[in-house]
Amino acid sequence: MALPNESKIIIIPENILLEIFRYLPVKDRCIAGRVCKQWRRIVKDNSLWRHVNLLEYRLDLSKMWKVLRGHFSPCLLTMRIRGFVHTGCSKRRKASVSDAMLTELSIRCPNLWLLHLDDCNTDGLTLGCLPPTITDLSITKSTWRPRWLRDRNDKSLPNLKALNLSSTVRVDNFDLEDISQWTDLNSLCLNGCYRISDVEVIAKNLVQLELLDLSGTWIDELGIHHISRHLKKLKKLYVAECKDVNDSCLATIASGLPGLELLDISFCENISLDGVKSLSGLYQLTCLAMRRKEKFNVEDVRKCFSHDLKIET
C-alpha cells in the first residue's frame, strides 16, 4: 500500500537529509529545524556549522547571540557577518557584533580561522576581543575607528596572515604604521582606501607579502619604488584605478619584481603600450589585467611578450 504523501519524507535516510541541508541558506536551515524533532536534531549537526555565511542577511546583536548560542561550536571554522552601516536608515546605528559576543565566540569556537565583517562599525569593538585563532580577517565596506590596530599586544591576532580592509572608510597612512606590526602577513588588501598614499612603512616591514591590493589608492612612483625594492616575494599586485601609476612605474615593477605572476593596471590612464612592453621581462607573469575605457588591442599587447599570458581587458 502506498504511503501518504506527507509520510514519504520520513523514510529519507538521515544522512541524505544532512546532505540536503548543506545546500540550504542559513535562514532556511533554521526554519527546517522547526519541522519536527528529527529535523531539529539533524540541523544541529556540527558539520552543518563549519562555514557560516550570513552576508545575505542583516542581523542585529540579539539575533546574532541566538545564532551563536544555538549553533556555534568548536567545529566553526569561518564566519561572515553583515551589518547595517550603509542601510540608509535609522538601523545603520545598530550593532551586529560586540566585545562580549567576540569574547564568547573565542571561547565557543577555538578553531575559527576566518572572520569577515561587512558593512559593520568598529567604533565599539576592542582589538583584543577578536578571537586570537584568526588567520584571515576581513573588514570590508565598514566604518573604521582611526588607529584601531594601534593597541596591539602579543595576544592580539598573533596568527594573522591575511588582512582585507577593502572600501572601509577612514583607513589612512597612520593605520599602515599599525598594520606593519604584523610582519608575517602574506596578503594585504586596501582596495578603495582612498586616503592611502604612502606605503613605505608596509613595504619595509611586510616583506613576506605575496599579495598586495592597492587599487583605488593614491599610490605614486615613490610607492611603487618602495614596493619593488622591498617586497621581493610579491606574486600578485593590484594597482587598478591609481591615477599616478604610469609607464615609469611599470619599468620599476619589471626591474624589481621578477617573480610577479599577476598585475592589475586597469583604468590607469597614464599607461601606454610602450610601458606595457617594459613588462616583457617578467617571465613569471601569467595574468595581466588592463581593463580601461580606451582598450588596448589585445594582439598588440600579446606581441610584447614571448610567453603565454592571460590578458583581461
Solvent accessible surface area in square Angstrom, and as a share of the most:
residue,aa,sasa,rsa
1,M,235,1.05
2,A,87,0.68
3,L,88,0.44
4,P,67,0.42
5,N,122,0.62
6,E,136,0.61
7,S,30,0.19
8,K,97,0.41
9,I,74,0.37
10,I,118,0.60
11,I,116,0.59
12,I,46,0.23
13,P,75,0.47
14,E,67,0.30
15,N,99,0.51
16,I,79,0.40
17,L,3,0.02
18,L,31,0.16
19,E,82,0.37
20,I,81,0.41
21,F,4,0.02
22,R,91,0.33
23,Y,184,0.70
24,L,52,0.26
25,P,55,0.34
26,V,13,0.07
27,K,120,0.51
28,D,61,0.31
29,R,18,0.06
30,C,37,0.22
31,I,81,0.41
32,A,9,0.07
33,G,6,0.06
34,R,190,0.69
35,V,92,0.53
36,C,57,0.34
37,K,177,0.75
38,Q,48,0.22
39,W,41,0.14
40,R,130,0.47
41,R,136,0.50
42,I,10,0.05
43,V,3,0.02
44,K,85,0.36
45,D,53,0.28
46,N,68,0.35
47,S,23,0.15
48,L,7,0.04
49,W,1,0.00
50,R,103,0.38
51,H,107,0.48
52,V,0,0.00
53,N,75,0.38
54,L,3,0.02
55,L,47,0.23
56,E,120,0.54
57,Y,37,0.14
58,R,74,0.27
59,L,31,0.15
60,D,31,0.16
61,L,48,0.24
62,S,70,0.45
63,K,105,0.45
64,M,0,0.00
65,W,46,0.16
66,K,148,0.63
67,V,19,0.11
68,L,0,0.00
69,R,150,0.55
70,G,33,0.32
71,H,34,0.15
72,F,8,0.03
73,S,17,0.11
74,P,74,0.46
75,C,41,0.25
76,L,0,0.00
77,L,50,0.25
78,T,4,0.02
79,M,0,0.00
80,R,67,0.25
81,I,1,0.01
82,R,77,0.28
83,G,1,0.01
84,F,12,0.05
85,V,21,0.12
86,H,106,0.48
87,T,40,0.23
88,G,72,0.69
89,C,58,0.35
90,S,95,0.61
91,K,98,0.42
92,R,108,0.40
93,R,198,0.72
94,K,91,0.39
95,A,52,0.41
96,S,4,0.03
97,V,8,0.05
98,S,24,0.16
99,D,40,0.21
100,A,62,0.48
101,M,0,0.00
102,L,0,0.00
103,T,62,0.36
104,E,46,0.21
105,L,0,0.00
106,S,29,0.19
107,I,125,0.63
108,R,75,0.27
109,C,0,0.00
110,P,64,0.40
111,N,79,0.41
112,L,0,0.00
113,W,101,0.35
114,L,17,0.08
115,L,0,0.00
116,H,30,0.14
117,L,0,0.00
118,D,18,0.09
119,D,5,0.03
120,C,5,0.03
121,N,68,0.35
122,T,0,0.00
123,D,67,0.35
124,G,63,0.61
125,L,5,0.02
126,T,67,0.39
127,L,6,0.03
128,G,47,0.46
129,C,31,0.19
130,L,3,0.02
131,P,0,0.00
132,P,57,0.36
133,T,45,0.26
134,I,0,0.00
135,T,41,0.24
136,D,35,0.18
137,L,1,0.00
138,S,13,0.08
139,I,0,0.00
140,T,11,0.06
141,K,115,0.49
142,S,0,0.00
143,T,28,0.16
144,W,1,0.00
145,R,81,0.29
146,P,71,0.45
147,R,55,0.20
148,W,4,0.01
149,L,4,0.02
150,R,133,0.48
151,D,107,0.55
152,R,69,0.25
153,N,83,0.43
154,D,132,0.68
155,K,164,0.70
156,S,2,0.01
157,L,1,0.01
158,P,64,0.40
159,N,71,0.36
160,L,5,0.02
161,K,82,0.35
162,A,20,0.15
163,L,3,0.02
164,N,38,0.19
165,L,0,0.00
166,S,20,0.13
167,S,52,0.33
168,T,3,0.02
169,V,50,0.29
170,R,75,0.27
171,V,2,0.01
172,D,32,0.17
173,N,48,0.24
174,F,121,0.50
175,D,0,0.00
176,L,0,0.00
177,E,84,0.37
178,D,6,0.03
179,I,0,0.00
180,S,10,0.07
181,Q,70,0.31
182,W,6,0.02
183,T,69,0.40
184,D,83,0.43
185,L,0,0.00
186,N,55,0.28
187,S,23,0.15
188,L,0,0.00
189,C,23,0.14
190,L,0,0.00
191,N,59,0.30
192,G,26,0.25
193,C,3,0.02
194,Y,118,0.45
195,R,115,0.42
196,I,0,0.00
197,S,47,0.30
198,D,74,0.38
199,V,0,0.00
200,E,54,0.24
201,V,43,0.25
202,I,0,0.00
203,A,0,0.00
204,K,101,0.43
205,N,60,0.31
206,L,0,0.00
207,V,63,0.36
208,Q,67,0.30
209,L,0,0.00
210,E,73,0.33
211,L,39,0.20
212,L,0,0.00
213,D,16,0.08
214,L,0,0.00
215,S,7,0.05
216,G,23,0.22
217,T,4,0.02
218,W,126,0.44
219,I,0,0.00
220,D,56,0.29
221,E,83,0.37
222,L,110,0.55
223,G,3,0.03
224,I,0,0.00
225,H,78,0.35
226,H,17,0.08
227,I,1,0.00
228,S,4,0.02
229,R,150,0.55
230,H,46,0.21
231,L,0,0.00
232,K,115,0.49
233,K,105,0.44
234,L,1,0.01
235,K,84,0.36
236,K,78,0.33
237,L,0,0.00
238,Y,52,0.20
239,V,0,0.00
240,A,10,0.08
241,E,104,0.47
242,C,0,0.00
243,K,137,0.58
244,D,61,0.32
245,V,0,0.00
246,N,39,0.20
247,D,45,0.23
248,S,57,0.37
249,C,1,0.01
250,L,0,0.00
251,A,47,0.36
252,T,39,0.23
253,I,0,0.00
254,A,23,0.18
255,S,94,0.61
256,G,8,0.08
257,L,1,0.01
258,P,86,0.54
259,G,30,0.29
260,L,0,0.00
261,E,61,0.27
262,L,32,0.16
263,L,0,0.00
264,D,9,0.05
265,I,6,0.03
266,S,2,0.01
267,F,82,0.34
268,C,1,0.01
269,E,89,0.40
270,N,87,0.45
271,I,7,0.04
272,S,46,0.30
273,L,52,0.26
274,D,101,0.52
275,G,3,0.03
276,V,0,0.00
277,K,99,0.42
278,S,43,0.28
279,L,0,0.00
280,S,40,0.26
281,G,42,0.40
282,L,1,0.01
283,Y,146,0.56
284,Q,102,0.45
285,L,0,0.00
286,T,82,0.48
287,C,14,0.08
288,L,0,0.00
289,A,4,0.03
290,M,2,0.01
291,R,91,0.33
292,R,27,0.10
293,K,171,0.72
294,E,133,0.60
295,K,129,0.55
296,F,40,0.17
297,N,89,0.46
298,V,48,0.28
299,E,99,0.44
300,D,59,0.31
301,V,0,0.00
302,R,97,0.35
303,K,160,0.68
304,C,20,0.12
305,F,15,0.06
306,S,104,0.67
307,H,48,0.21
308,D,138,0.71
309,L,9,0.04
310,K,125,0.53
311,I,22,0.11
312,E,53,0.24
313,T,51,0.29
